[in-house]
Amino acid sequence: MRKILLTTVLTFGLVGLTQFTTVRGDDKDKKDPEIVVPYVPTHEKVVTAMLKLASVKEGETVYDLGCGDGRIVITAVKDFKAKKGLGIDFNPDRLKDCMERMKTEKLSKEEMGKLTFKQGDVLKMSPEDFKDVDVVTLYLLPEVNDRLKPVLQKGLKPGARIVSHDFPMKDWEADKEEKVEANRTHTIYLWTIKENK
């Protein structure tokens, strides 16, 4: 049974990797993205606070841009009952971390089926990529947030939420801002997409 489960998880991971080529483009070089964001795992208390601030509800779709080890979308599916979690990271090593975390979290087969991890450059995503998304989480750099802002504003539906860890967005006042005490003081920001984008 364990062997079958491991094969399923690895197959699932490989399918996710191949499906994302449309976001990165078909270049054979697979160059690093224009802006490389260092990997700093989000503290577990901050993960929970971000998903609570976004009011993630059962049946919603959550995307994490720069997903690292997948902890945010895994928590969204496992603890907040999101119907779909998609994590995107440019580094293939982080996608291996996502597969490992899925195993250590002891997810059910149904929960694993709700998760997808893909390799890609978030700056190459288009508004169309966000049309059915309810919540987007970010722990990127300010310049990446600022580049993503118009894409998110155009692509997300009214009522969709964006939560950023530590970094705001230029010329876009957050609807809410919270401090989270963990290993240090973290700041999380929430924006809700309004009717007239």
C-alpha positions as CSV (number, residue, x, y, z in Angstrom):
1,M,0.0,0.0,0.0
2,R,2.8,2.4,0.9
3,K,4.5,1.7,-2.4
4,I,1.3,2.4,-4.3
5,L,0.8,5.7,-2.4
6,L,4.4,6.8,-3.0
7,T,4.1,6.0,-6.7
8,T,0.8,8.0,-6.8
9,V,2.4,11.0,-5.1
10,L,5.4,11.0,-7.4
11,T,3.3,10.6,-10.5
12,F,1.0,13.4,-9.3
13,G,4.1,15.6,-8.8
14,L,5.5,14.8,-12.3
15,V,2.1,15.6,-13.9
16,G,2.1,18.9,-12.1
17,L,5.6,19.7,-13.3
18,T,4.7,19.1,-16.9
19,Q,1.4,21.0,-16.9
20,F,3.0,24.3,-16.0
21,T,5.1,24.8,-19.2
22,T,2.5,27.2,-20.5
23,V,3.3,29.7,-17.8
24,R,7.1,29.5,-18.2
25,G,7.1,29.3,-22.0
26,D,8.6,26.6,-24.1
27,D,12.2,27.8,-24.0
28,K,14.6,24.9,-23.6
29,D,17.0,26.8,-21.4
30,K,14.6,27.1,-18.4
31,K,16.3,30.2,-17.2
32,D,15.8,31.6,-13.7
33,P,13.0,34.2,-13.5
34,E,13.8,37.9,-14.0
35,I,13.6,38.5,-10.2
36,V,14.7,35.6,-8.0
37,V,13.1,35.5,-4.6
38,P,15.0,33.8,-1.9
39,Y,13.3,30.9,-0.2
40,V,12.3,31.7,3.4
41,P,9.7,29.3,4.9
42,T,6.6,31.0,6.3
43,H,6.2,30.3,10.1
44,E,3.3,28.0,10.8
45,K,1.6,30.6,12.9
46,V,1.8,33.1,10.0
47,V,0.4,30.5,7.6
48,T,-2.7,30.0,9.7
49,A,-3.0,33.8,10.3
50,M,-2.8,34.5,6.6
51,L,-5.5,32.0,5.7
52,K,-7.7,33.3,8.6
53,L,-7.2,36.9,7.4
54,A,-8.3,35.8,3.9
55,S,-11.3,34.1,5.4
56,V,-10.7,30.9,3.4
57,K,-13.9,29.0,3.2
58,E,-14.8,25.4,2.3
59,G,-15.0,25.0,-1.5
60,E,-12.7,27.9,-2.4
61,T,-9.6,27.8,-4.6
62,V,-6.3,29.1,-3.1
63,Y,-3.1,29.9,-5.1
64,D,0.3,30.4,-3.4
65,L,2.8,32.3,-5.6
66,G,6.3,31.3,-4.7
67,C,5.0,28.3,-2.7
68,G,8.3,27.0,-1.2
69,D,7.4,23.6,0.4
70,G,3.7,24.0,-0.2
71,R,2.7,24.6,3.4
72,I,0.2,27.3,2.7
73,V,-1.9,25.5,0.1
74,I,-1.6,22.2,2.0
75,T,-2.9,23.9,5.1
76,A,-5.7,25.6,3.1
77,V,-6.9,22.2,1.8
78,K,-6.3,20.2,5.0
79,D,-7.5,22.6,7.7
80,F,-9.6,25.1,5.8
81,K,-11.3,22.6,3.4
82,A,-10.3,24.5,0.2
83,K,-11.5,22.6,-2.8
84,K,-8.3,23.3,-4.7
85,G,-4.8,24.5,-3.8
86,L,-2.2,25.4,-6.4
87,G,1.4,26.2,-5.5
88,I,3.8,27.7,-8.0
89,D,7.6,28.0,-7.6
90,F,10.4,28.5,-10.2
91,N,12.8,26.2,-8.3
92,P,12.3,22.4,-9.0
93,D,13.9,21.7,-5.6
94,R,11.0,23.4,-3.9
95,L,8.5,21.2,-5.8
96,K,10.4,18.2,-4.4
97,D,9.9,19.8,-0.9
98,C,6.2,20.0,-1.7
99,M,5.9,16.3,-2.5
100,E,7.8,15.5,0.7
101,R,5.6,17.8,2.8
102,M,2.5,16.1,1.3
103,K,3.8,12.8,2.7
104,T,4.7,14.1,6.1
105,E,1.3,15.8,6.5
106,K,-0.3,12.4,6.0
107,L,-2.9,13.8,3.6
108,S,-5.8,11.7,2.5
109,K,-6.0,10.6,-1.1
110,E,-8.9,13.1,-1.6
111,E,-6.8,15.9,-0.1
112,M,-3.8,15.1,-2.3
113,G,-6.1,15.2,-5.3
114,K,-7.0,18.8,-4.5
115,L,-3.4,19.9,-4.6
116,T,-1.2,20.8,-7.6
117,F,2.4,22.1,-7.6
118,K,3.9,23.5,-10.7
119,Q,7.2,25.0,-11.8
120,G,6.9,28.4,-13.3
121,D,7.7,32.1,-13.2
122,V,4.9,34.0,-11.5
123,L,5.8,37.1,-13.4
124,K,4.8,35.4,-16.6
125,M,1.3,34.6,-15.4
126,S,-1.6,36.4,-17.1
127,P,-4.9,37.7,-15.7
128,E,-6.6,34.7,-17.3
129,D,-4.7,32.4,-14.9
130,F,-6.6,33.9,-12.0
131,K,-10.2,34.0,-13.2
132,D,-11.5,31.2,-10.9
133,V,-9.3,31.9,-7.9
134,D,-10.7,33.0,-4.6
135,V,-7.5,33.6,-2.6
136,V,-3.9,34.4,-3.6
137,T,-1.1,34.3,-1.0
138,L,2.3,35.9,-1.5
139,Y,5.6,35.9,0.3
140,L,7.7,37.6,-2.4
141,L,9.7,40.8,-2.7
142,P,8.1,44.3,-3.0
143,E,9.1,44.6,-6.7
144,V,7.5,41.3,-7.5
145,N,4.3,42.2,-5.6
146,D,4.2,45.5,-7.6
147,R,4.6,43.7,-10.9
148,L,1.8,41.2,-10.0
149,K,-0.6,43.9,-8.8
150,P,-2.1,44.8,-12.2
151,V,-2.4,41.2,-13.2
152,L,-4.2,40.3,-10.0
153,Q,-6.4,43.3,-10.1
154,K,-7.5,42.5,-13.7
155,G,-7.7,38.7,-13.4
156,L,-9.3,38.1,-10.0
157,K,-13.1,38.2,-9.6
158,P,-14.8,40.7,-7.2
159,G,-14.6,39.4,-3.7
160,A,-11.4,37.5,-4.3
161,R,-8.7,38.2,-1.7
162,I,-4.9,38.6,-1.7
163,V,-2.8,38.2,1.4
164,S,0.9,39.2,1.4
165,H,3.4,38.3,4.1
166,D,5.6,41.2,5.2
167,F,5.4,43.2,2.0
168,P,2.7,45.6,0.9
169,M,1.9,46.8,-2.6
170,K,2.8,50.2,-3.9
171,D,-0.1,52.6,-4.4
172,W,-2.6,50.1,-3.2
173,E,-3.7,50.5,0.4
174,A,-4.5,47.2,2.2
175,D,-8.0,46.7,3.5
176,K,-6.5,45.1,6.6
177,E,-3.1,44.8,8.2
178,E,-2.2,42.5,11.1
179,K,0.8,41.8,13.2
180,V,1.6,38.2,14.0
181,E,4.0,37.3,16.8
182,A,6.0,34.1,16.1
183,N,9.8,33.8,15.9
184,R,9.6,37.6,15.3
185,T,6.9,40.2,14.5
186,H,5.5,39.5,11.1
187,T,3.1,41.7,9.2
188,I,0.3,40.4,6.9
189,Y,-1.7,42.5,4.5
190,L,-5.1,41.8,3.0
191,W,-6.7,43.2,-0.2
192,T,-10.2,42.4,-1.5
193,I,-11.0,42.8,-5.1
194,K,-13.8,45.3,-5.5
195,E,-16.6,45.3,-8.1
196,N,-15.0,47.9,-10.4
197,K,-11.4,46.9,-11.0
